Structure formats: structure tokens, C-alpha cells
Amino acid sequence: MRAIKFRAWDHQSQQMVASDLVAQVPLDDAMDNGAVLMQYTGVEDKNGVEIYEGDIVANGHDKGKVVFRYGAYEATWRHRDYNPHLDVWIENGRAQIQVIGNIYENPELLEQAA
């Protein structure tokens, strides 16, 4: 069973709020301040970094954004539409992709040429 964790992007402060701090803020307050909640996928990247919705990941050939769609977390790759489900790359408990940023702090990563 995976841990249920969230992190949040605070539009006011332009900062990512860690999962342990998100649990301390009432949900209504966070949403009133324009925070965007992102859920932990339950998967770590090849370096042991937790993968959340909104993360930008790389697989060596392409970059993609992690989204929840059709009942599963997947990476929406920029140049390919091969099987995007994150669990495809899990080996020894870790996804064989790497978190390189997120859509709020590093949107330019998805704009750069591959």
C-alpha cells in the first residue's frame, strides 16, 4: 500500500510546499490562497526521489509531465506517445526515469528542444 502524500504549489509565494507542511494547513485555507495540490504517485525515480503529479521526468530520450489520467499516473511525453504509464519503468522498486523538475518551478524544461 502506498503512502498518501501531497505537496502544494503556493501561487502567492511562488514556492513548493513540502508534503509534511501541507498536512498542517487547513485545506480551505490552502485552496483560498490559490494553492495547487499534487499527489504522490507512490513511485520513486531511479535516484530515490518521490514522483508527484506535476513533476517533469526524463527517460534518456524525452521529457514528460506526470499527470493522473484514465485511473493511472503517467508521463505525457513531448515527442512520443508510447506506453506512458509510470509502472512500465519500475525496476527494483524504482522507476527507470528521473525527476528533473516540475511544471511550476521549471516550465522551461518542457519547452526546450530534446
PDB file as gemmi writes it, atoms N, CA and C in Angstrom:
CRYST1    1.000    1.000    1.000  90.00  90.00  90.00 P 1                      
ATOM      1  N   MET A   1       0.837  -1.177   0.000  1.00  0.00           N  
ATOM      2  CA  MET A   1       0.000   0.000   0.000  1.00  0.00           C  
ATOM      3  C   MET A   1       0.886   1.245   0.000  1.00  0.00           C  
ATOM      4  N   ARG A   2       0.568   2.191  -0.868  1.00  0.00           N  
ATOM      5  CA  ARG A   2       1.414   3.373  -0.970  1.00  0.00           C  
ATOM      6  C   ARG A   2       1.009   4.436   0.039  1.00  0.00           C  
ATOM      7  N   ALA A   3       1.952   5.267   0.391  1.00  0.00           N  
ATOM      8  CA  ALA A   3       1.689   6.384   1.296  1.00  0.00           C  
ATOM      9  C   ALA A   3       0.872   7.442   0.561  1.00  0.00           C  
ATOM     10  N   ILE A   4      -0.096   8.018   1.246  1.00  0.00           N  
ATOM     11  CA  ILE A   4      -0.883   9.108   0.676  1.00  0.00           C  
ATOM     12  C   ILE A   4      -0.223  10.407   1.111  1.00  0.00           C  
ATOM     13  N   LYS A   5       0.393  11.087   0.159  1.00  0.00           N  
ATOM     14  CA  LYS A   5       1.104  12.334   0.441  1.00  0.00           C  
ATOM     15  C   LYS A   5       0.726  13.360  -0.611  1.00  0.00           C  
ATOM     16  N   PHE A   6       0.783  14.610  -0.210  1.00  0.00           N  
ATOM     17  CA  PHE A   6       0.554  15.711  -1.132  1.00  0.00           C  
ATOM     18  C   PHE A   6       1.646  16.748  -0.933  1.00  0.00           C  
ATOM     19  N   ARG A   7       1.924  17.479  -1.973  1.00  0.00           N  
ATOM     20  CA  ARG A   7       2.710  18.695  -1.861  1.00  0.00           C  
ATOM     21  C   ARG A   7       1.856  19.769  -2.531  1.00  0.00           C  
ATOM     22  N   ALA A   8       2.235  21.018  -2.379  1.00  0.00           N  
ATOM     23  CA  ALA A   8       1.410  22.085  -2.947  1.00  0.00           C  
ATOM     24  C   ALA A   8       2.285  23.181  -3.527  1.00  0.00           C  
ATOM     25  N   TRP A   9       1.812  23.749  -4.634  1.00  0.00           N  
ATOM     26  CA  TRP A   9       2.444  24.926  -5.212  1.00  0.00           C  
ATOM     27  C   TRP A   9       1.648  26.127  -4.716  1.00  0.00           C  
ATOM     28  N   ASP A  10       2.335  27.035  -4.020  1.00  0.00           N  
ATOM     29  CA  ASP A  10       1.708  28.241  -3.482  1.00  0.00           C  
ATOM     30  C   ASP A  10       1.929  29.373  -4.478  1.00  0.00           C  
ATOM     31  N   HIS A  11       0.861  29.756  -5.171  1.00  0.00           N  
ATOM     32  CA  HIS A  11       0.976  30.810  -6.185  1.00  0.00           C  
ATOM     33  C   HIS A  11       1.374  32.150  -5.575  1.00  0.00           C  
ATOM     34  N   GLN A  12       0.948  32.414  -4.333  1.00  0.00           N  
ATOM     35  CA  GLN A  12       1.281  33.690  -3.695  1.00  0.00           C  
ATOM     36  C   GLN A  12       2.777  33.826  -3.453  1.00  0.00           C  
ATOM     37  N   SER A  13       3.372  32.817  -2.843  1.00  0.00           N  
ATOM     38  CA  SER A  13       4.799  32.890  -2.510  1.00  0.00           C  
ATOM     39  C   SER A  13       5.694  32.359  -3.624  1.00  0.00           C  
ATOM     40  N   GLN A  14       5.069  31.722  -4.652  1.00  0.00           N  
ATOM     41  CA  GLN A  14       5.824  31.103  -5.743  1.00  0.00           C  
ATOM     42  C   GLN A  14       6.811  30.066  -5.215  1.00  0.00           C  
ATOM     43  N   GLN A  15       6.335  29.266  -4.246  1.00  0.00           N  
ATOM     44  CA  GLN A  15       7.173  28.228  -3.651  1.00  0.00           C  
ATOM     45  C   GLN A  15       6.411  26.915  -3.553  1.00  0.00           C  
ATOM     46  N   MET A  16       7.168  25.820  -3.607  1.00  0.00           N  
ATOM     47  CA  MET A  16       6.610  24.490  -3.408  1.00  0.00           C  
ATOM     48  C   MET A  16       6.578  24.220  -1.910  1.00  0.00           C  
ATOM     49  N   VAL A  17       5.445  23.740  -1.418  1.00  0.00           N  
ATOM     50  CA  VAL A  17       5.280  23.416  -0.004  1.00  0.00           C  
ATOM     51  C   VAL A  17       5.405  21.902   0.142  1.00  0.00           C  
ATOM     52  N   ALA A  18       6.322  21.474   0.986  1.00  0.00           N  
ATOM     53  CA  ALA A  18       6.602  20.048   1.175  1.00  0.00           C  
ATOM     54  C   ALA A  18       5.409  19.318   1.773  1.00  0.00           C  
ATOM     55  N   SER A  19       5.366  18.016   1.545  1.00  0.00           N  
ATOM     56  CA  SER A  19       4.221  17.203   1.968  1.00  0.00           C  
ATOM     57  C   SER A  19       3.978  17.259   3.469  1.00  0.00           C  
ATOM     58  N   ASP A  20       5.030  17.297   4.275  1.00  0.00           N  
ATOM     59  CA  ASP A  20       4.816  17.335   5.725  1.00  0.00           C  
ATOM     60  C   ASP A  20       4.195  18.655   6.172  1.00  0.00           C  
ATOM     61  N   LEU A  21       4.448  19.745   5.452  1.00  0.00           N  
ATOM     62  CA  LEU A  21       3.852  21.036   5.789  1.00  0.00           C  
ATOM     63  C   LEU A  21       2.431  21.166   5.261  1.00  0.00           C  
ATOM     64  N   VAL A  22       2.140  20.516   4.132  1.00  0.00           N  
ATOM     65  CA  VAL A  22       0.793  20.568   3.557  1.00  0.00           C  
ATOM     66  C   VAL A  22      -0.216  20.017   4.555  1.00  0.00           C  
ATOM     67  N   ALA A  23       0.150  18.977   5.271  1.00  0.00           N  
ATOM     68  CA  ALA A  23      -0.757  18.344   6.231  1.00  0.00           C  
ATOM     69  C   ALA A  23      -1.108  19.264   7.394  1.00  0.00           C  
ATOM     70  N   GLN A  24      -0.317  20.311   7.621  1.00  0.00           N  
ATOM     71  CA  GLN A  24      -0.545  21.218   8.740  1.00  0.00           C  
ATOM     72  C   GLN A  24      -1.444  22.400   8.385  1.00  0.00           C  
ATOM     73  N   VAL A  25      -1.745  22.586   7.111  1.00  0.00           N  
ATOM     74  CA  VAL A  25      -2.545  23.729   6.662  1.00  0.00           C  
ATOM     75  C   VAL A  25      -3.959  23.255   6.346  1.00  0.00           C  
ATOM     76  N   PRO A  26      -4.988  23.931   6.907  1.00  0.00           N  
ATOM     77  CA  PRO A  26      -6.360  23.548   6.552  1.00  0.00           C  
ATOM     78  C   PRO A  26      -6.579  23.654   5.043  1.00  0.00           C  
ATOM     79  N   LEU A  27      -7.232  22.654   4.466  1.00  0.00           N  
ATOM     80  CA  LEU A  27      -7.428  22.588   3.021  1.00  0.00           C  
ATOM     81  C   LEU A  27      -8.134  23.824   2.483  1.00  0.00           C  
ATOM     82  N   ASP A  28      -9.164  24.305   3.181  1.00  0.00           N  
ATOM     83  CA  ASP A  28      -9.885  25.502   2.728  1.00  0.00           C  
ATOM     84  C   ASP A  28      -8.957  26.698   2.617  1.00  0.00           C  
ATOM     85  N   ASP A  29      -8.071  26.876   3.597  1.00  0.00           N  
ATOM     86  CA  ASP A  29      -7.125  27.997   3.566  1.00  0.00           C  
ATOM     87  C   ASP A  29      -6.184  27.884   2.377  1.00  0.00           C  
ATOM     88  N   ALA A  30      -5.688  26.691   2.146  1.00  0.00           N  
ATOM     89  CA  ALA A  30      -4.758  26.482   1.032  1.00  0.00           C  
ATOM     90  C   ALA A  30      -5.430  26.782  -0.300  1.00  0.00           C  
ATOM     91  N   MET A  31      -6.640  26.297  -0.478  1.00  0.00           N  
ATOM     92  CA  MET A  31      -7.343  26.496  -1.748  1.00  0.00           C  
ATOM     93  C   MET A  31      -7.739  27.962  -1.931  1.00  0.00           C  
ATOM     94  N   ASP A  32      -8.114  28.640  -0.846  1.00  0.00           N  
ATOM     95  CA  ASP A  32      -8.456  30.061  -0.925  1.00  0.00           C  
ATOM     96  C   ASP A  32      -7.258  30.898  -1.356  1.00  0.00           C  
ATOM     97  N   ASN A  33      -6.066  30.445  -1.017  1.00  0.00           N  
ATOM     98  CA  ASN A  33      -4.847  31.167  -1.385  1.00  0.00           C  
ATOM     99  C   ASN A  33      -4.318  30.750  -2.752  1.00  0.00           C  
ATOM    100  N   GLY A  34      -5.064  29.933  -3.474  1.00  0.00           N  
ATOM    101  CA  GLY A  34      -4.673  29.540  -4.823  1.00  0.00           C  
ATOM    102  C   GLY A  34      -3.634  28.445  -4.889  1.00  0.00           C  
ATOM    103  N   ALA A  35      -3.489  27.676  -3.820  1.00  0.00           N  
ATOM    104  CA  ALA A  35      -2.520  26.581  -3.834  1.00  0.00           C  
ATOM    105  C   ALA A  35      -3.016  25.458  -4.739  1.00  0.00           C  
ATOM    106  N   VAL A  36      -2.084  24.794  -5.392  1.00  0.00           N  
ATOM    107  CA  VAL A  36      -2.398  23.656  -6.250  1.00  0.00           C  
ATOM    108  C   VAL A  36      -1.824  22.409  -5.585  1.00  0.00           C  
ATOM    109  N   LEU A  37      -2.703  21.456  -5.251  1.00  0.00           N  
ATOM    110  CA  LEU A  37      -2.258  20.216  -4.624  1.00  0.00           C  
ATOM    111  C   LEU A  37      -1.819  19.211  -5.674  1.00  0.00           C  
ATOM    112  N   MET A  38      -0.737  18.503  -5.374  1.00  0.00           N  
ATOM    113  CA  MET A  38      -0.223  17.451  -6.247  1.00  0.00           C  
ATOM    114  C   MET A  38       0.000  16.210  -5.403  1.00  0.00           C  
ATOM    115  N   GLN A  39      -0.510  15.071  -5.863  1.00  0.00           N  
ATOM    116  CA  GLN A  39      -0.421  13.839  -5.088  1.00  0.00           C  
ATOM    117  C   GLN A  39       0.813  13.029  -5.467  1.00  0.00           C  
ATOM    118  N   TYR A  40       1.374  12.380  -4.457  1.00  0.00           N  
ATOM    119  CA  TYR A  40       2.486  11.451  -4.630  1.00  0.00           C  
ATOM    120  C   TYR A  40       1.991  10.232  -5.398  1.00  0.00           C  
ATOM    121  N   THR A  41       2.744   9.791  -6.378  1.00  0.00           N  
ATOM    122  CA  THR A  41       2.342   8.661  -7.220  1.00  0.00           C  
ATOM    123  C   THR A  41       2.562   7.311  -6.551  1.00  0.00           C  
ATOM    124  N   GLY A  42       3.362   7.293  -5.495  1.00  0.00           N  
ATOM    125  CA  GLY A  42       3.713   6.024  -4.865  1.00  0.00           C  
ATOM    126  C   GLY A  42       4.945   5.394  -5.485  1.00  0.00           C  
ATOM    127  N   VAL A  43       5.589   6.115  -6.397  1.00  0.00           N  
ATOM    128  CA  VAL A  43       6.754   5.611  -7.123  1.00  0.00           C  
ATOM    129  C   VAL A  43       7.920   6.572  -6.910  1.00  0.00           C  
ATOM    130  N   GLU A  44       9.118   6.009  -6.793  1.00  0.00           N  
ATOM    131  CA  GLU A  44      10.340   6.811  -6.733  1.00  0.00           C  
ATOM    132  C   GLU A  44      11.064   6.703  -8.062  1.00  0.00           C  
ATOM    133  N   ASP A  45      11.811   7.757  -8.402  1.00  0.00           N  
ATOM    134  CA  ASP A  45      12.598   7.695  -9.632  1.00  0.00           C  
ATOM    135  C   ASP A  45      13.857   6.867  -9.400  1.00  0.00           C  
ATOM    136  N   LYS A  46      14.701   6.765 -10.405  1.00  0.00           N  
ATOM    137  CA  LYS A  46      15.884   5.899 -10.305  1.00  0.00           C  
ATOM    138  C   LYS A  46      16.877   6.363  -9.251  1.00  0.00           C  
ATOM    139  N   ASN A  47      16.734   7.612  -8.771  1.00  0.00           N  
ATOM    140  CA  ASN A  47      17.611   8.144  -7.731  1.00  0.00           C  
ATOM    141  C   ASN A  47      16.954   8.148  -6.357  1.00  0.00           C  
ATOM    142  N   GLY A  48      15.756   7.578  -6.260  1.00  0.00           N  
ATOM    143  CA  GLY A  48      15.063   7.531  -4.980  1.00  0.00           C  
ATOM    144  C   GLY A  48      14.231   8.764  -4.670  1.00  0.00           C  
ATOM    145  N   VAL A  49      14.044   9.648  -5.644  1.00  0.00           N  
ATOM    146  CA  VAL A  49      13.240  10.863  -5.463  1.00  0.00           C  
ATOM    147  C   VAL A  49      11.769  10.514  -5.679  1.00  0.00           C  
ATOM    148  N   GLU A  50      10.905  10.935  -4.745  1.00  0.00           N  
ATOM    149  CA  GLU A  50       9.472  10.677  -4.879  1.00  0.00           C  
ATOM    150  C   GLU A  50       8.921  11.412  -6.099  1.00  0.00           C  
ATOM    151  N   ILE A  51       8.070  10.729  -6.870  1.00  0.00           N  
ATOM    152  CA  ILE A  51       7.470  11.316  -8.067  1.00  0.00           C  
ATOM    153  C   ILE A  51       6.050  11.769  -7.732  1.00  0.00           C  
ATOM    154  N   TYR A  52       5.766  13.051  -8.009  1.00  0.00           N  
ATOM    155  CA  TYR A  52       4.459  13.657  -7.762  1.00  0.00           C  
ATOM    156  C   TYR A  52       3.825  14.091  -9.077  1.00  0.00           C  
ATOM    157  N   GLU A  53       2.499  14.263  -9.051  1.00  0.00           N  
ATOM    158  CA  GLU A  53       1.822  14.906 -10.174  1.00  0.00           C  
ATOM    159  C   GLU A  53       2.518  16.244 -10.403  1.00  0.00           C  
ATOM    160  N   GLY A  54       2.640  16.637 -11.650  1.00  0.00           N  
ATOM    161  CA  GLY A  54       3.259  17.920 -11.964  1.00  0.00           C  
ATOM    162  C   GLY A  54       4.767  17.873 -12.089  1.00  0.00           C  
ATOM    163  N   ASP A  55       5.371  16.737 -11.769  1.00  0.00           N  
ATOM    164  CA  ASP A  55       6.819  16.620 -11.950  1.00  0.00           C  
ATOM    165  C   ASP A  55       7.138  16.507 -13.433  1.00  0.00           C  
ATOM    166  N   ILE A  56       8.335  16.944 -13.777  1.00  0.00           N  
ATOM    167  CA  ILE A  56       8.862  16.755 -15.124  1.00  0.00           C  
ATOM    168  C   ILE A  56       9.908  15.652 -15.011  1.00  0.00           C  
ATOM    169  N   VAL A  57       9.751  14.624 -15.834  1.00  0.00           N  
ATOM    170  CA  VAL A  57      10.643  13.473 -15.779  1.00  0.00           C  
ATOM    171  C   VAL A  57      11.336  13.288 -17.127  1.00  0.00           C  
ATOM    172  N   ALA A  58      12.480  12.626 -17.079  1.00  0.00           N  
ATOM    173  CA  ALA A  58      13.231  12.326 -18.302  1.00  0.00           C  
ATOM    174  C   ALA A  58      13.534  10.834 -18.315  1.00  0.00           C  
ATOM    175  N   ASN A  59      13.531  10.266 -19.512  1.00  0.00           N  
ATOM    176  CA  ASN A  59      13.823   8.833 -19.645  1.00  0.00           C  
ATOM    177  C   ASN A  59      15.068   8.576 -20.489  1.00  0.00           C  
ATOM    178  N   GLY A  60      15.833   9.601 -20.767  1.00  0.00           N  
ATOM    179  CA  GLY A  60      17.022   9.452 -21.597  1.00  0.00           C  
ATOM    180  C   GLY A  60      16.784   9.826 -23.041  1.00  0.00           C  
ATOM    181  N   HIS A  61      15.534   9.761 -23.488  1.00  0.00           N  
ATOM    182  CA  HIS A  61      15.191  10.085 -24.870  1.00  0.00           C  
ATOM    183  C   HIS A  61      14.240  11.265 -24.967  1.00  0.00           C  
ATOM    184  N   ASP A  62      13.483  11.503 -23.922  1.00  0.00           N  
ATOM    185  CA  ASP A  62      12.434  12.512 -23.977  1.00  0.00           C  
ATOM    186  C   ASP A  62      12.152  13.024 -22.573  1.00  0.00           C  
ATOM    187  N   LYS A  63      11.362  14.074 -22.504  1.00  0.00           N  
ATOM    188  CA  LYS A  63      10.915  14.646 -21.238  1.00  0.00           C  
ATOM    189  C   LYS A  63       9.401  14.643 -21.238  1.00  0.00           C  
ATOM    190  N   GLY A  64       8.829  14.490 -20.058  1.00  0.00           N  
ATOM    191  CA  GLY A  64       7.378  14.485 -19.962  1.00  0.00           C  
ATOM    192  C   GLY A  64       6.899  14.992 -18.625  1.00  0.00           C  
ATOM    193  N   LYS A  65       5.620  15.278 -18.577  1.00  0.00           N  
ATOM    194  CA  LYS A  65       4.968  15.786 -17.377  1.00  0.00           C  
ATOM    195  C   LYS A  65       4.137  14.660 -16.777  1.00  0.00           C  
ATOM    196  N   VAL A  66       4.200  14.506 -15.453  1.00  0.00           N  
ATOM    197  CA  VAL A  66       3.442  13.467 -14.765  1.00  0.00           C  
ATOM    198  C   VAL A  66       2.027  13.972 -14.502  1.00  0.00           C  
ATOM    199  N   VAL A  67       1.043  13.189 -14.959  1.00  0.00           N  
ATOM    200  CA  VAL A  67      -0.371  13.528 -14.785  1.00  0.00           C  
ATOM    201  C   VAL A  67      -1.126  12.286 -14.312  1.00  0.00           C  
ATOM    202  N   PHE A  68      -2.329  12.499 -13.784  1.00  0.00           N  
ATOM    203  CA  PHE A  68      -3.221  11.394 -13.443  1.00  0.00           C  
ATOM    204  C   PHE A  68      -4.303  11.376 -14.498  1.00  0.00           C  
ATOM    205  N   ARG A  69      -4.368  10.282 -15.254  1.00  0.00           N  
ATOM    206  CA  ARG A  69      -5.317  10.202 -16.361  1.00  0.00           C  
ATOM    207  C   ARG A  69      -5.737   8.748 -16.546  1.00  0.00           C  
ATOM    208  N   TYR A  70      -7.014   8.554 -16.818  1.00  0.00           N  
ATOM    209  CA  TYR A  70      -7.559   7.213 -17.047  1.00  0.00           C  
ATOM    210  C   TYR A  70      -7.274   6.262 -15.883  1.00  0.00           C  
ATOM    211  N   GLY A  71      -7.300   6.786 -14.670  1.00  0.00           N  
ATOM    212  CA  GLY A  71      -7.126   5.950 -13.487  1.00  0.00           C  
ATOM    213  C   GLY A  71      -5.705   5.554 -13.168  1.00  0.00           C  
ATOM    214  N   ALA A  72      -4.725   6.191 -13.812  1.00  0.00           N  
ATOM    215  CA  ALA A  72      -3.321   5.854 -13.564  1.00  0.00           C  
ATOM    216  C   ALA A  72      -2.454   7.097 -13.703  1.00  0.00           C  
ATOM    217  N   TYR A  73      -1.310   7.067 -13.034  1.00  0.00           N  
ATOM    218  CA  TYR A  73      -0.322   8.128 -13.233  1.00  0.00           C  
ATOM    219  C   TYR A  73       0.472   7.787 -14.477  1.00  0.00           C  
ATOM    220  N   GLU A  74       0.730   8.782 -15.290  1.00  0.00           N  
ATOM    221  CA  GLU A  74       1.522   8.562 -16.490  1.00  0.00           C  
ATOM    222  C   GLU A  74       2.304   9.815 -16.822  1.00  0.00           C  
ATOM    223  N   ALA A  75       3.283   9.633 -17.683  1.00  0.00           N  
ATOM    224  CA  ALA A  75       4.068  10.759 -18.181  1.00  0.00           C  
ATOM    225  C   ALA A  75       3.568  11.088 -19.578  1.00  0.00           C  
ATOM    226  N   THR A  76       3.225  12.339 -19.796  1.00  0.00           N  
ATOM    227  CA  THR A  76       2.815  12.774 -21.134  1.00  0.00           C  
ATOM    228  C   THR A  76       4.073  13.277 -21.829  1.00  0.00           C  
ATOM    229  N   TRP A  77       4.654  12.431 -22.647  1.00  0.00           N  
ATOM    230  CA  TRP A  77       5.925  12.725 -23.307  1.00  0.00           C  
ATOM    231  C   TRP A  77       5.732  13.751 -24.408  1.00  0.00           C  
ATOM    232  N   ARG A  78       6.738  14.564 -24.650  1.00  0.00           N  
ATOM    233  CA  ARG A  78       6.656  15.629 -25.651  1.00  0.00           C  
ATOM    234  C   ARG A  78       6.675  15.097 -27.074  1.00  0.00           C  
ATOM    235  N   HIS A  79       7.450  14.062 -27.340  1.00  0.00           N  
ATOM    236  CA  HIS A  79       7.674  13.638 -28.723  1.00  0.00           C  
ATOM    237  C   HIS A  79       7.161  12.247 -29.058  1.00  0.00           C  
ATOM    238  N   ARG A  80       6.665  11.524 -28.076  1.00  0.00           N  
ATOM    239  CA  ARG A  80       6.212  10.158 -28.334  1.00  0.00           C  
ATOM    240  C   ARG A  80       4.930   9.896 -27.574  1.00  0.00           C  
ATOM    241  N   ASP A  81       4.185   8.964 -28.077  1.00  0.00           N  
ATOM    242  CA  ASP A  81       3.001   8.532 -27.353  1.00  0.00           C  
ATOM    243  C   ASP A  81       3.077   7.029 -27.137  1.00  0.00           C  
ATOM    244  N   TYR A  82       4.284   6.547 -26.760  1.00  0.00           N  
ATOM    245  CA  TYR A  82       4.398   5.135 -26.425  1.00  0.00           C  
ATOM    246  C   TYR A  82       3.828   4.937 -25.030  1.00  0.00           C  
ATOM    247  N   ASN A  83       3.681   3.708 -24.612  1.00  0.00           N  
ATOM    248  CA  ASN A  83       3.014   3.396 -23.352  1.00  0.00           C  
ATOM    249  C   ASN A  83       3.528   4.288 -22.230  1.00  0.00           C  
ATOM    250  N   PRO A  84       2.716   5.246 -21.787  1.00  0.00           N  
ATOM    251  CA  PRO A  84       3.195   6.267 -20.873  1.00  0.00           C  
ATOM    252  C   PRO A  84       3.106   5.921 -19.397  1.00  0.00           C  
ATOM    253  N   HIS A  85       2.510   4.796 -19.020  1.00  0.00           N  
ATOM    254  CA  HIS A  85       2.286   4.528 -17.603  1.00  0.00           C  
ATOM    255  C   HIS A  85       3.606   4.406 -16.854  1.00  0.00           C  
ATOM    256  N   LEU A  86       3.675   5.059 -15.697  1.00  0.00           N  
ATOM    257  CA  LEU A  86       4.911   5.078 -14.928  1.00  0.00           C  
ATOM    258  C   LEU A  86       5.368   3.686 -14.522  1.00  0.00           C  
ATOM    259  N   ASP A  87       4.426   2.767 -14.283  1.00  0.00           N  
ATOM    260  CA  ASP A  87       4.826   1.449 -13.798  1.00  0.00           C  
ATOM    261  C   ASP A  87       5.580   0.637 -14.841  1.00  0.00           C  
ATOM    262  N   VAL A  88       5.588   1.065 -16.085  1.00  0.00           N  
ATOM    263  CA  VAL A  88       6.326   0.365 -17.135  1.00  0.00           C  
ATOM    264  C   VAL A  88       7.821   0.365 -16.826  1.00  0.00           C  
ATOM    265  N   TRP A  89       8.307   1.430 -16.201  1.00  0.00           N  
ATOM    266  CA  TRP A  89       9.742   1.572 -15.987  1.00  0.00           C  
ATOM    267  C   TRP A  89      10.185   1.217 -14.580  1.00  0.00           C  
ATOM    268  N   ILE A  90       9.358   0.521 -13.823  1.00  0.00           N  
ATOM    269  CA  ILE A  90       9.735   0.189 -12.454  1.00  0.00           C  
ATOM    270  C   ILE A  90      10.643  -1.035 -12.452  1.00  0.00           C  
ATOM    271  N   GLU A  91      11.779  -0.874 -11.800  1.00  0.00           N  
ATOM    272  CA  GLU A  91      12.754  -1.960 -11.691  1.00  0.00           C  
ATOM    273  C   GLU A  91      13.361  -1.875 -10.301  1.00  0.00           C  
ATOM    274  N   ASN A  92      13.334  -2.959  -9.561  1.00  0.00           N  
ATOM    275  CA  ASN A  92      13.822  -2.976  -8.185  1.00  0.00           C  
ATOM    276  C   ASN A  92      13.139  -1.909  -7.333  1.00  0.00           C  
ATOM    277  N   GLY A  93      11.840  -1.716  -7.573  1.00  0.00           N  
ATOM    278  CA  GLY A  93      11.069  -0.778  -6.767  1.00  0.00           C  
ATOM    279  C   GLY A  93      11.192   0.673  -7.165  1.00  0.00           C  
ATOM    280  N   ARG A  94      11.944   0.965  -8.214  1.00  0.00           N  
ATOM    281  CA  ARG A  94      12.120   2.351  -8.642  1.00  0.00           C  
ATOM    282  C   ARG A  94      11.856   2.474 -10.132  1.00  0.00           C  
ATOM    283  N   ALA A  95      11.258   3.588 -10.504  1.00  0.00           N  
ATOM    284  CA  ALA A  95      11.006   3.852 -11.919  1.00  0.00           C  
ATOM    285  C   ALA A  95      12.324   4.205 -12.593  1.00  0.00           C  
ATOM    286  N   GLN A  96      12.533   3.698 -13.790  1.00  0.00           N  
ATOM    287  CA  GLN A  96      13.775   3.968 -14.514  1.00  0.00           C  
ATOM    288  C   GLN A  96      13.661   5.256 -15.329  1.00  0.00           C  
ATOM    289  N   ILE A  97      13.181   6.281 -14.648  1.00  0.00           N  
ATOM    290  CA  ILE A  97      13.115   7.641 -15.164  1.00  0.00           C  
ATOM    291  C   ILE A  97      13.663   8.536 -14.070  1.00  0.00           C  
ATOM    292  N   GLN A  98      13.871   9.807 -14.376  1.00  0.00           N  
ATOM    293  CA  GLN A  98      14.456  10.725 -13.406  1.00  0.00           C  
ATOM    294  C   GLN A  98      13.630  11.994 -13.325  1.00  0.00           C  
ATOM    295  N   VAL A  99      13.328  12.429 -12.095  1.00  0.00           N  
ATOM    296  CA  VAL A  99      12.666  13.720 -11.893  1.00  0.00           C  
ATOM    297  C   VAL A  99      13.709  14.801 -12.145  1.00  0.00           C  
ATOM    298  N   ILE A 100      13.399  15.720 -13.073  1.00  0.00           N  
ATOM    299  CA  ILE A 100      14.342  16.796 -13.389  1.00  0.00           C  
ATOM    300  C   ILE A 100      13.784  18.171 -13.026  1.00  0.00           C  
ATOM    301  N   GLY A 101      12.546  18.217 -12.559  1.00  0.00           N  
ATOM    302  CA  GLY A 101      11.938  19.482 -12.166  1.00  0.00           C  
ATOM    303  C   GLY A 101      10.442  19.309 -12.026  1.00  0.00           C  
ATOM    304  N   ASN A 102       9.740  20.447 -12.040  1.00  0.00           N  
ATOM    305  CA  ASN A 102       8.280  20.401 -12.007  1.00  0.00           C  
ATOM    306  C   ASN A 102       7.722  21.534 -12.861  1.00  0.00           C  
ATOM    307  N   ILE A 103       6.433  21.446 -13.170  1.00  0.00           N  
ATOM    308  CA  ILE A 103       5.823  22.377 -14.123  1.00  0.00           C  
ATOM    309  C   ILE A 103       5.707  23.796 -13.590  1.00  0.00           C  
ATOM    310  N   TYR A 104       5.835  23.993 -12.288  1.00  0.00           N  
ATOM    311  CA  TYR A 104       5.716  25.332 -11.717  1.00  0.00           C  
ATOM    312  C   TYR A 104       7.059  26.039 -11.595  1.00  0.00           C  
ATOM    313  N   GLU A 105       8.074  25.324 -11.147  1.00  0.00           N  
ATOM    314  CA  GLU A 105       9.388  25.931 -10.954  1.00  0.00           C  
ATOM    315  C   GLU A 105      10.272  25.841 -12.192  1.00  0.00           C  
ATOM    316  N   ASN A 106       9.994  24.897 -13.076  1.00  0.00           N  
ATOM    317  CA  ASN A 106      10.860  24.662 -14.233  1.00  0.00           C  
ATOM    318  C   ASN A 106      10.085  24.441 -15.524  1.00  0.00           C  
ATOM    319  N   PRO A 107       9.105  25.271 -15.864  1.00  0.00           N  
ATOM    320  CA  PRO A 107       8.309  25.021 -17.074  1.00  0.00           C  
ATOM    321  C   PRO A 107       9.143  25.030 -18.349  1.00  0.00           C  
ATOM    322  N   GLU A 108      10.270  25.720 -18.312  1.00  0.00           N  
ATOM    323  CA  GLU A 108      11.129  25.802 -19.499  1.00  0.00           C  
ATOM    324  C   GLU A 108      11.683  24.442 -19.907  1.00  0.00           C  
ATOM    325  N   LEU A 109      11.729  23.487 -18.984  1.00  0.00           N  
ATOM    326  CA  LEU A 109      12.248  22.157 -19.319  1.00  0.00           C  
ATOM    327  C   LEU A 109      11.400  21.458 -20.371  1.00  0.00           C  
ATOM    328  N   LEU A 110      10.112  21.763 -20.406  1.00  0.00           N  
ATOM    329  CA  LEU A 110       9.239  21.153 -21.412  1.00  0.00           C  
ATOM    330  C   LEU A 110       9.259  21.923 -22.721  1.00  0.00           C  
ATOM    331  N   GLU A 111       9.784  23.133 -22.699  1.00  0.00           N  
ATOM    332  CA  GLU A 111       9.838  23.957 -23.907  1.00  0.00           C  
ATOM    333  C   GLU A 111      11.126  23.755 -24.682  1.00  0.00           C  
ATOM    334  N   GLN A 112      12.188  23.325 -24.003  1.00  0.00           N  
ATOM    335  CA  GLN A 112      13.486  23.158 -24.649  1.00  0.00           C  
ATOM    336  C   GLN A 112      13.448  22.024 -25.658  1.00  0.00           C  
ATOM    337  N   ALA A 113      14.241  22.159 -26.671  1.00  0.00           N  
ATOM    338  CA  ALA A 113      14.350  21.091 -27.676  1.00  0.00           C  
ATOM    339  C   ALA A 113      14.989  19.868 -27.046  1.00  0.00           C  
ATOM    340  N   ALA A 114      14.564  18.713 -27.493  1.00  0.00           N  
ATOM    341  CA  ALA A 114      15.110  17.458 -26.950  1.00  0.00           C  
ATOM    342  C   ALA A 114      16.533  17.254 -27.412  1.00  0.00           C  
TER     343      ALA A 114                                                      
END                                                                             
